[in-house]
């Protein structure tokens, strides 16, 4: 199926957007180390080119006439046999346009930031190659016309995340984190393959009858909405399998455990992964196949309809927010924050708030990317490469004013403070849950808003306010974390600095490969290559929400990008904005800030406070803290119960069956076949077949030998024989006639 003619050059050639960084990846791998900037210039140039194309695509999409609002779908059939067709193409609609612009923009800023942050890294070229391919994978998935192409982009991101999370693989913890992320997401990927196959067999007949095929995304959505004869059981299990993939990719409960461990990678990777690429992919898939999920995961219990997506999203909001309170690593606080915010997006999709959920993807990308890059800036120039808030931060607002200002603005957006971008997206999800009759999810959304503000206030206070501690106070000590990097990373610095500098600062520089270079002259503001992206992102964290500012009757985002404006799409009810409905959320945000600030001043400020040491003095508080610190014991459950208690015995039993049953059967069958073959050879082949052949030859040879004297060539013998034969013949005639 092709779109309307003359949609515009950018719209018709949007497929170039992921191709450019994919080609750049190959160029960096083959030629990067020979270039002046070690290949980073290729990565940055490719993402800038993709951004230009994405801007052009967005411009043409916005300015299309009302008569051509259908998606721009172009495809080339690659292989076809019977009812199965594989093709490559593009599916450009409002959702795709938003994501193309978002991914290209964020990726470009992260590439700029990484120029300084990774300067001197021993695998600098490989980092930019993997980072560029990472963005290409997400862009390919966003543009995908069919599920096969989507899976390809999905798996490219999975591979690149493994390489980037384990970028500093010399440390065992980093390698384990990369493997954990890879295998946890693989669990979900099995669901993606199973779900795609299930939906294909359900939708293919309908799709073929309408000139398409069962892998086509538009055909799948149309089938889910219009084919009244579709099997609900098939639809349900196909959607469940696909949703498992979304849970794994987007770090939703219970497959969220890999996401905090992914902080082992360089901070630019964390920012890109958490804001606009890999972890957003699961939410994007639900939004892309929303008619399918809306129909297939609709569950009726005692007359009450609800969607499984909302249930998982709601649970994730609360459990992830609670875990953020007990983290001392600033990046892990942000990681659990991302998990919680992804829960809001999932819950929004589950309660029918499609546009607010997609808008929250858009706004969240700016302030979450900014927060991660601010954390990297602090580690780079303020805390001597440490991410520990309690040990090595505090009081940095005075020494790093730009970083602090960007962090605070982004935090206000994340918390949903009125007139910041998060307020216009997250609170609209909460309001729609209430409007559509989902009171439980409305309450969960409000509780999540309170918790978000509380843990972000704690992180802000520990990092930028209060008393400077450890490295933030100018103490250049060798922590255990620094020491672990001595062997792995000193080589990179030997080439980056002169010998005298290395000799003087070798202990302090052991960790610098993780966070670039600095002068080790105490906390100070980061260079422009780091702060400029922060400022740009902070500005968008404030103003991006005004594309869909319901309090001011601004709905440009809905007007330009909402896929619900076209068929097929479920009929969704949207809540009209009223300030009275926003008051509970605003009040809880204010309460979260006040309570958290009060506790932080008492716990981490000067002077004694009754709450200090409470988790040690109070048994219930200690139990609660331990429960959260151990992440609900889910890692222990997975490793000790599921892996060692279930999977390992099953694999061991399977190995025994393989060795003693399957292999033994195969070996015995082989031995029997060998014996049978030997008997056949000796008795049938040698005695019967060969005997008959050899006997025939011997008989022929004997007959020939007997007849050979007759054929002597002597004429007198031939005459005698003829005379004898004639005489015998005459005698016979005489006897017969007598």
BELPEVEN-V328440 format. One record per residue. N is the residue number from 1. RES is the residue in one small letter. OMEGA is omega in whole degrees, 0 to 359 (none if undefined). Layout:
# BELPEVEN-V328440
N|RES|OMEGA  N|RES|OMEGA
This chain:
# BELPEVEN-V328440
1|x|180  2|x|181  3|x|176  4|x|182  5|x|173  6|x|178  7|x|183  8|x|185  9|x|183  10|x|180  11|x|182  12|x|181  13|x|179  14|x|178  15|x|178  16|x|186  17|x|176  18|x|182  19|x|183  20|x|178  21|x|177  22|x|176  23|x|179  24|x|177  25|x|180  26|x|180  27|x|179  28|x|181  29|x|187  30|x|187  31|x|188  32|x|185  33|x|180  34|x|185  35|x|183  36|x|181  37|x|174  38|x|175  39|x|181  40|x|179  41|x|178  42|x|179  43|x|181  44|x|180  45|x|181  46|x|179  47|x|176  48|x|178  49|x|177  50|x|178  51|x|178  52|x|178  53|x|179  54|x|177  55|x|177  56|x|178  57|x|179  58|x|180  59|x|181  60|x|177  61|x|182  62|x|186  63|x|175  64|x|181  65|x|183  66|x|183  67|x|182  68|x|182  69|x|178  70|x|179  71|x|175  72|x|184  73|x|177  74|x|179  75|x|175  76|x|180  77|x|182  78|x|182  79|x|181  80|x|177  81|x|181  82|x|181  83|x|181  84|x|181  85|x|174  86|x|181  87|x|173  88|x|181  89|x|180  90|x|177  91|x|184  92|x|171  93|x|184  94|x|180  95|x|180  96|x|181  97|x|179  98|x|184  99|x|177  100|x|180  101|x|183  102|x|183  103|x|181  104|x|181  105|x|181  106|x|181  107|x|179  108|x|179  109|x|179  110|x|177  111|x|178  112|x|180  113|x|184  114|x|178  115|x|179  116|x|187  117|x|182  118|x|182  119|x|180  120|x|181  121|x|184  122|x|177  123|x|182  124|x|181  125|x|180  126|x|179  127|x|182  128|x|176  129|x|181  130|x|180  131|x|180  132|x|178  133|x|177  134|x|178  135|x|179  136|x|179  137|x|179  138|x|179  139|x|178  140|x|180  141|x|181  142|x|184  143|x|191  144|x|176  145|x|184  146|x|186  147|x|179  148|x|178  149|x|178  150|x|179  151|x|179  152|x|177  153|x|178  154|x|183  155|x|175  156|x|177  157|x|179  158|x|178  159|x|182  160|x|178  161|x|177  162|x|181  163|x|185  164|x|177  165|x|178  166|x|183  167|x|176  168|x|188  169|x|179  170|x|177  171|x|182  172|x|181  173|x|179  174|x|179  175|x|180  176|x|178  177|x|179  178|x|179  179|x|179  180|x|178  181|x|183  182|x|185  183|x|177  184|x|178  185|x|178  186|x|176  187|x|177  188|x|182  189|x|174  190|x|177  191|x|179  192|x|180  193|x|180  194|x|180  195|x|179  196|x|178  197|x|180  198|x|180  199|x|178  200|x|181  201|x|177  202|x|188  203|x|191  204|x|181  205|x|178  206|x|182  207|x|180  208|x|178  209|x|180  210|x|173  211|x|180  212|x|177  213|x|188  214|x|175  215|x|183  216|x|182  217|x|180  218|x|179  219|x|179  220|x|179  221|x|180  222|x|178  223|x|182  224|x|184  225|x|192  226|x|183  227|x|182  228|x|180  229|x|182  230|x|179  231|x|181  232|x|178  233|x|177  234|x|179  235|x|181  236|x|184  237|x|174  238|x|179  239|x|178  240|x|179  241|x|178  242|x|182  243|x|174  244|x|176  245|x|179  246|x|178  247|x|180  248|x|184  249|x|184  250|x|173  251|x|178  252|x|179  253|x|7  254|x|181  255|x|183  256|x|192  257|x|182  258|x|191  259|x|177  260|x|178  261|x|179  262|x|177  263|x|177  264|x|179  265|x|176  266|x|184  267|x|176  268|x|176  269|x|179  270|x|182  271|x|181  272|x|181  273|x|185  274|x|186  275|x|190  276|x|182  277|x|198  278|x|186  279|x|176  280|x|185  281|x|179  282|x|177  283|x|178  284|x|181  285|x|177  286|x|179  287|x|181  288|x|180  289|x|187  290|x|176  291|x|179  292|x|181  293|x|181  294|x|180  295|x|188  296|x|183  297|x|175  298|x|185  299|x|180  300|x|178  301|x|179  302|x|177  303|x|180  304|x|179  305|x|172  306|x|183  307|x|181  308|x|179  309|x|181  310|x|180  311|x|180  312|x|179  313|x|180  314|x|178  315|x|183  316|x|180  317|x|188  318|x|185  319|x|179  320|x|179  321|x|179  322|x|180  323|x|181  324|x|183  325|x|187  326|x|180  327|x|174  328|x|176  329|x|186  330|x|179  331|x|179  332|x|172  333|x|180  334|x|179  335|x|178  336|x|174  337|x|178  338|x|179  339|x|180  340|x|180  341|x|173  342|x|174  343|x|175  344|x|180  345|x|179  346|x|180  347|x|178  348|x|178  349|x|181  350|x|181  351|x|176  352|x|180  353|x|185  354|x|182  355|x|176  356|x|180  357|x|179  358|x|178  359|x|178  360|x|171  361|x|183  362|x|183  363|x|182  364|x|182  365|x|183  366|x|185  367|x|178  368|x|175  369|x|179  370|x|181  371|x|179  372|x|180  373|x|173  374|x|177  375|x|176  376|x|178  377|x|178  378|x|180  379|x|183  380|x|189  381|x|186  382|x|186  383|x|176  384|x|174  385|x|178  386|x|176  387|x|181  388|x|184  389|x|184  390|x|188  391|x|191  392|x|180  393|x|183  394|x|176  395|x|185  396|x|181  397|x|181  398|x|184  399|x|180  400|x|188  401|x|181  402|x|179  403|x|181  404|x|180  405|x|179  406|x|178  407|x|183  408|x|179  409|x|180  410|x|177  411|x|177  412|x|177  413|x|179  414|x|182  415|x|180  416|x|175  417|x|182  418|x|176  419|x|167  420|x|192  421|x|181  422|x|179  423|x|184  424|x|180  425|x|183  426|x|182  427|x|176  428|x|174  429|x|180  430|x|181  431|x|180  432|x|175  433|x|178  434|x|183  435|x|182  436|x|173  437|x|180  438|x|186  439|x|180  440|x|181  441|x|174  442|x|179  443|x|178  444|x|178  445|x|179  446|x|178  447|x|178  448|x|178  449|x|177  450|x|183  451|x|179  452|x|180  453|x|183  454|x|183  455|x|177  456|x|174  457|x|177  458|x|181  459|x|180  460|x|181  461|x|182  462|x|185  463|x|191  464|x|183  465|x|182  466|x|183  467|x|177  468|x|183  469|x|173  470|x|183  471|x|178  472|x|177  473|x|178  474|x|180  475|x|179  476|x|182  477|x|176  478|x|176  479|x|178  480|x|181  481|x|178  482|x|184  483|x|181  484|x|184  485|x|186  486|x|184  487|x|188  488|x|193  489|x|180  490|x|182  491|x|181  492|x|181  493|x|176  494|x|179  495|x|184  496|x|183  497|x|176  498|x|187  499|x|182  500|x|180  501|x|180  502|x|182  503|x|183  504|x|190  505|x|185  506|x|181  507|x|184  508|x|185  509|x|187  510|x|185  511|x|192  512|x|176  513|x|181  514|x|189  515|x|179  516|x|183  517|x|168  518|x|187  519|x|182  520|x|180  521|x|183  522|x|181  523|x|179  524|x|180  525|x|181  526|x|179  527|x|185  528|x|179  529|x|177  530|x|186  531|x|180  532|x|174  533|x|178  534|x|182  535|x|180  536|x|180  537|x|179  538|x|177  539|x|179  540|x|177  541|x|179  542|x|192  543|x|185  544|x|182  545|x|183  546|x|170  547|x|180  548|x|184  549|x|183  550|x|180  551|x|181  552|x|178  553|x|177  554|x|182  555|x|181  556|x|180  557|x|178  558|x|182  559|x|186  560|x|195  561|x|187  562|x|179  563|x|181  564|x|180  565|x|181  566|x|177  567|x|355  568|x|178  569|x|180  570|x|174  571|x|184  572|x|178  573|x|182  574|x|183  575|x|172  576|x|184  577|x|173  578|x|183  579|x|181  580|x|178  581|x|180  582|x|185  583|x|179  584|x|180  585|x|180  586|x|180  587|x|180  588|x|175  589|x|178  590|x|179  591|x|179  592|x|179  593|x|184  594|x|182  595|x|181  596|x|179  597|x|179  598|x|181  599|x|181  600|x|179  601|x|179  602|x|184  603|x|189  604|x|179  605|x|180  606|x|176  607|x|181  608|x|180  609|x|187  610|x|183  611|x|181  612|x|180  613|x|184  614|x|181  615|x|176  616|x|183  617|x|183  618|x|181  619|x|178  620|x|179  621|x|179  622|x|179  623|x|179  624|x|179  625|x|180  626|x|179  627|x|179  628|x|181  629|x|177  630|x|174  631|x|179  632|x|180  633|x|180  634|x|177  635|x|178  636|x|178  637|x|182  638|x|186  639|x|187  640|x|183  641|x|186  642|x|183  643|x|184  644|x|184  645|x|183  646|x|186  647|x|182  648|x|176  649|x|179  650|x|180  651|x|178  652|x|177  653|x|179  654|x|178  655|x|179  656|x|178  657|x|180  658|x|183  659|x|190  660|x|180  661|x|185  662|x|181  663|x|180  664|x|178  665|x|180  666|x|181  667|x|180  668|x|176  669|x|178  670|x|179  671|x|178  672|x|179  673|x|179  674|x|179  675|x|179  676|x|179  677|x|180  678|x|179  679|x|179  680|x|181  681|x|186  682|x|188  683|x|182  684|x|185  685|x|185  686|x|188  687|x|185  688|x|185  689|x|180  690|x|178  691|x|179  692|x|180  693|x|181  694|x|179  695|x|178  696|x|179  697|x|180  698|x|179  699|x|179  700|x|180  701|x|179  702|x|178  703|x|179  704|x|180  705|x|180  706|x|183  707|x|183  708|x|180  709|x|180  710|x|181  711|x|184  712|x|182  713|x|180  714|x|186  715|x|181  716|x|178  717|x|178  718|x|180  719|x|179  720|x|180  721|x|180  722|x|179  723|x|179  724|x|180  725|x|180  726|x|179  727|x|179  728|x|179  729|x|180  730|x|179  731|x|179  732|x|181  733|x|179  734|x|181  735|x|182  736|x|185  737|x|181  738|x|none
